[in-house]
Amino acid sequence: MIPTRWMHFAAAAVAIALAAAPVRAQDAGARDSARTRLPGALADTAAEPPARHRAIDLTAGGVGISIGNSRRVTGVRINTVDHQAERVNGLNLTLWIPRRNPDLVVTGAAVGLVAPRARRIDGVALGGVGVLASEVNGIGAGGLAMIARERLRGIGVGGLATVGDHGIDGIATAGLVTLSEGGVNGITSAGLAAITEGRLTGISVSPGFSYVDGEVRGITAAGLVNRTKGIARGVTLAGVAVVADTLEGITAAALYARSAEMRGISAAGWNDVRGVQRGITIGIFNYARDIRGAQIGLLNYVRSNPGGLRLLPIFNTRFGAR
């Protein structure tokens, strides 16, 4: 029912479009973008000639201000194009499109007028266009996208997309899509689709779609369609439809709620339980293959009941010894 391929494509397209600017700035980067999917497009692992580390250092005892492409700085580092930098403790300010920095760890603040790019950022990462890092631990915000191709721990904000490719621990929000392929522990919110491949423990909210390919423990809410390919435990809400392998807890949808098994309470225009219902369904039309509970609605159908008791108005439950 949910166009999951479209949602994945939207997230990947935003991320790759953001990565395209630094890729176009270097021939080696252009080859990099065709190698794999999203993580490969941002990879910093390809071999390349050594960078020129030229800088004006206004430091004392290794602490101070460095202007240029210095390797290591404690204090403030200002550079036009970061290339093969290694360590910054303090502020790293990048004025233009960065090149590869496979070993760069920034502890403090990484700020890019276009996009800071590093292996790991511990602290604050801010980019006019986006943030590109393997790991972000702290707060990351990008005008178009905030991308952690391994894990996001903390708060991630993207104008269009926020990605924690190997997982999100904390809060992720975006105008279009949030995407995690390693599970979520925390809160995700997106204007079009909140997508989680893996277990979701926490809250997922979107005016459009919520999609979880795994178990849910918490609250998922979508303005249109809420889909869980697994067990949804907690509160599951949708403006149009809820679809899950198993629903446990409280479910509400304006039009349709479907599950293979249901345990708890479900309210929808049409409740469609294709296995065993354990609990209460409330709707205009309620269907269950078998039931250990009750149906309340205009028409109620229990397939396993004796012939004359399968379809009943107002109320239905389990009749007959089975």
C-alpha positions in Angstrom: 0.0 0.0 0.0 2.8 2.5 0.8 5.2 3.5 -2.0 8.3 2.7 0.0 10.6 2.6 -3.0 9.5 6.2 -3.8 10.2 7.3 -0.3 13.7 5.6 -0.3 14.4 7.3 -3.7 13.4 10.7 -2.3 15.7 10.4 0.6 18.6 9.1 -1.5 18.0 11.8 -4.2 18.2 14.6 -1.7 21.4 13.2 -0.1 23.1 12.5 -3.4 22.2 16.0 -4.7 23.8 17.5 -1.7 26.9 15.4 -2.1 27.1 16.3 -5.8 28.6 19.7 -5.2 31.8 18.4 -3.5 31.9 15.5 -5.9 31.9 17.8 -9.0 34.7 19.8 -7.5 37.1 16.9 -8.0 37.5 14.2 -10.7 38.2 11.5 -8.1 34.9 12.4 -6.4 33.0 12.0 -9.6 34.1 8.4 -9.8 33.2 8.0 -6.2 29.6 8.9 -6.7 28.9 6.0 -9.1 30.5 3.3 -6.9 27.7 2.6 -4.4 24.4 3.9 -3.1 24.1 6.7 -0.5 27.1 5.9 1.8 29.4 5.4 -1.2 28.4 8.7 -2.7 29.9 10.4 0.4 32.8 8.0 1.0 36.2 9.4 2.0 38.1 6.1 1.6 39.5 6.3 -2.0 43.2 6.8 -2.4 44.4 10.2 -3.6 47.6 12.2 -3.7 48.7 13.8 -0.4 47.2 17.2 0.3 49.3 20.4 0.7 49.1 21.5 4.3 50.0 25.2 4.1 48.8 27.5 6.8 49.5 30.6 8.8 49.6 29.6 12.4 49.1 32.2 15.1 49.6 29.8 18.0 51.5 29.3 21.2 52.1 25.8 22.4 50.0 24.5 19.7 46.9 26.6 20.8 45.6 29.6 18.9 44.4 30.5 15.4 45.3 28.7 12.2 44.5 30.1 8.7 44.9 27.6 5.9 44.8 23.8 5.4 46.6 22.8 8.7 46.5 19.2 9.8 45.9 19.7 13.5 44.7 22.7 15.5 43.5 23.4 19.0 41.7 26.6 18.9 40.3 28.2 15.8 41.0 26.9 12.3 39.8 28.8 9.2 40.2 27.4 5.8 38.8 27.8 2.3 38.8 24.1 1.3 39.5 21.4 3.9 41.6 18.5 2.5 43.0 15.6 4.5 42.8 17.5 7.8 43.1 15.3 10.9 42.1 16.9 14.1 40.5 20.1 15.3 39.7 20.8 19.0 37.7 24.0 18.9 36.2 25.7 15.9 36.7 24.5 12.3 35.3 27.0 9.8 35.3 26.0 6.1 34.5 28.7 3.6 33.9 26.6 0.5 33.3 23.0 -0.7 35.5 20.6 1.3 37.5 17.8 -0.3 38.1 14.4 1.4 38.9 14.3 5.0 38.8 10.6 5.9 40.6 11.0 9.3 39.2 14.4 10.4 37.7 14.5 13.9 36.3 17.8 15.1 35.6 18.2 18.8 33.8 21.5 19.3 32.1 23.1 16.3 32.4 22.4 12.6 30.9 25.2 10.5 30.8 25.3 6.7 29.3 28.0 4.5 28.6 25.1 2.2 29.0 21.9 4.2 31.5 20.7 6.8 32.8 17.2 6.0 34.6 14.9 8.5 34.9 11.4 9.7 33.4 12.4 13.1 32.0 15.5 14.6 31.6 15.7 18.4 29.7 18.9 19.3 28.0 21.2 16.8 27.9 20.8 13.0 26.4 23.6 10.9 26.2 23.8 7.1 24.6 26.3 4.8 23.8 23.5 2.4 24.4 20.5 4.6 26.5 18.4 6.9 28.5 15.4 5.7 30.0 13.1 8.3 30.4 9.4 9.1 29.3 10.1 12.7 27.7 13.1 14.3 27.6 13.2 18.1 25.8 16.3 19.3 23.8 18.7 17.2 23.9 18.8 13.4 21.9 21.1 11.1 22.1 21.6 7.3 20.1 23.9 5.0 19.2 21.0 2.8 20.4 17.9 4.5 22.1 16.5 7.6 23.8 13.2 6.7 25.6 10.8 9.1 26.5 7.9 6.9 27.1 5.8 10.0 25.3 7.0 13.1 23.6 10.1 14.4 23.7 10.5 18.1 22.0 13.7 19.3 19.9 16.1 17.3 19.8 16.2 13.5 17.9 18.9 11.5 17.8 19.0 7.7 15.8 21.4 5.5 14.9 18.5 3.2 16.5 15.3 4.6 18.1 14.0 7.8 19.9 10.6 7.5 21.5 8.3 10.0 22.5 5.5 7.7 23.4 3.1 10.5 21.0 4.4 13.0 19.7 7.4 14.9 19.9 7.8 18.7 18.1 11.0 19.6 16.0 13.4 17.6 15.9 13.7 13.8 13.7 16.1 11.9 13.5 17.2 8.3 11.2 19.1 5.9 10.9 16.1 3.6 12.4 12.8 4.7 14.1 11.3 7.7 15.9 8.0 7.0 17.6 5.4 9.2 18.7 2.0 8.1 19.9 0.9 11.5 17.0 1.6 13.8 15.9 4.6 15.8 16.0 5.2 19.5 14.3 8.5 20.0 12.1 10.8 17.9 11.8 11.2 14.1 9.7 13.8 12.4 9.4 14.6 8.6 7.2 16.5 6.3 6.7 13.7 3.8 8.0 10.5 5.2 9.7 9.2 8.4 11.4 5.9 7.3 13.1 3.5 9.7 14.6 0.2 8.6 15.1 -1.6 11.8 13.7 -1.3 15.3 12.0 1.9 16.4 11.9 2.7 20.1 10.3 6.0 20.6 8.2 8.3 18.4 7.8 8.7 14.7 5.6 11.5 13.3 4.9 12.6 9.7 2.0 14.5 8.0 2.5 12.1 5.1 3.9 8.6 5.7 5.5 6.6 8.6 7.3 3.4 7.5 9.1 1.0 9.9 10.6 -2.2 8.6 11.0 -3.8 12.0 9.5 -3.8 15.5 7.9 -0.6 17.0 7.8 0.1 20.7 6.3 3.5 21.2 4.1 5.9 19.1 3.9 6.2 15.3 1.6 8.7 13.7 1.0 9.6 10.0 -1.3 12.0 8.3 -1.8 9.5 5.4 -0.5 6.0 5.8 1.3 4.3 8.7 3.0 1.0 7.8 4.9 -1.4 10.1 6.5 -4.5 8.6 6.6 -6.2 12.0 5.0 -5.8 15.4 3.7 -2.3 16.3 3.5 -2.1 20.1 2.1 1.0 21.6 0.0 3.7 19.9 -0.4 3.5 16.1 -2.3 6.3 14.4 -3.1 7.4 10.8 -5.3 9.9 9.0 -6.1 7.3 6.3 -4.8 3.8 6.9 -2.7 1.7 9.3 -1.1 -1.5 8.0 1.0 -3.8 10.2 1.9 -7.4 10.6 0.8 -7.3 14.2 -0.9 -4.5 16.2 -0.6 -4.4 20.0 -2.0 -1.6 22.0 -4.1 1.3 20.7 -4.8 1.8 17.0 -6.8 4.5 15.2 -7.3 5.2 11.6 -10.0 7.2 9.8 -10.6 4.7 7.0 -8.7 1.4 7.4 -6.7 -0.7 9.8 -5.2 -4.0 8.7 -3.2 -6.6 10.5 -2.5 -10.3 10.6 -3.1 -10.2 14.4 -4.5 -7.6 16.7 -4.1 -7.4 20.5 -5.7 -4.3 22.2 -8.1 -1.7 20.9 -8.5 -0.6 17.3 -10.9 2.1 15.9 -11.2 2.6 12.2 -13.8 2.8 9.5 -12.9 -0.7 8.5 -11.0 -3.0 10.8 -9.5 -5.9 8.9 -7.9 -8.5 11.2 -6.8 -11.4 8.9 -5.8 -13.7 11.8 -6.9 -13.7 15.5 -8.3 -10.6 17.1 -7.6 -10.4 20.8 -9.3 -7.3 22.1 -11.9 -4.8 20.8 -12.5 -3.3 17.4 -14.7 -0.3 16.8 -15.8 0.7 13.3 -18.4 0.8 10.6 -17.3 -2.6 9.4 -15.2 -5.0 11.5 -13.7 -8.2 10.1 -11.8 -11.0 11.9 -10.8 -14.5 10.9 -11.1 -15.6 14.5 -11.8 -13.6 17.7 -11.1 -13.6 21.4 -12.8 -10.3 22.2 -15.5 -8.2 20.7 -16.5 -6.2 17.6 -18.6 -3.1 17.9 -19.9 -1.4 14.7 -22.6 -1.2 12.0 -21.6 -4.6 10.6 -19.4 -7.2 12.3 -18.1 -10.3 10.7 -16.3 -13.2 12.4 -15.4 -15.8 9.8 -14.8 -18.7 12.3 -18.3 -18.3 13.9 -21.2 -20.7 12.9 -22.9 -19.7 9.7 -25.8 -17.7 11.1 -23.6 -15.8 13.6 -20.8 -14.7 11.3 -22.3 -11.4 10.2 -24.1 -9.4 12.9 -25.1 -5.8 13.3 -23.9 -3.7 16.3 -22.0 -6.4 18.1 -20.2 -9.7 17.5 -17.9 -12.0 19.4 -16.9 -15.6 19.5 -19.8 -18.0 19.4 -19.6 -21.8 19.6 -16.9 -24.1 21.1 -13.8 -24.3 18.9 
